[in-house]
Amino acid sequence: MSKERIEIVIIVNGEPVTEKAHPDEEVGEVVSRALNDSGNSGQPLNNWELRDESGHVIDFGRKFRNLDIKPGAKLFLNLKAGVGGDDG
């Protein structure tokens, strides 16, 4: 088992943020770092949704070792539908 971190790109509301994920880390830990690094810390973690390039939702409680995420992968983090400050 590799102990090396993989570099991934999390697109936070359209802005790319590069993070390094350890295989034993939960997805939510890395998402929290990406939110903090991008200055998007105003909403709680459970208001966000992470998807892979195919559009599949990734559970924040899963560990990276249990996911088929390759180095350099792009993941998309957006507020869940109905959450946010837009009046439409």
GIRANOR-V694657 format. One record per backbone hydrogen bond with DSSP energy under -1.0 kcal/mol. CO is the residue of the C=O (numbers start at 1). NH is the residue of the N-H. If there is no record, write none. Layout:
# GIRANOR-V694657
[[CO	NH] [CO	NH]]
This chain:
# GIRANOR-V694657
[[6	21] [7	72] [8	19] [9	75] [10	17] [11	77] [12	15] [15	12] [17	10] [19	8] [21	6] [22	25] [23	65] [25	64] [26	30] [27	31] [28	32] [29	33] [30	34] [31	35] [32	36] [33	37] [34	38] [35	40] [36	39] [44	47] [45	48] [47	80] [49	78] [50	58] [51	76] [52	55] [56	52] [59	62] [60	28] [62	27] [63	66] [64	67] [67	69] [70	73] [73	9] [75	11] [76	51] [77	13] [78	49] [80	83]]
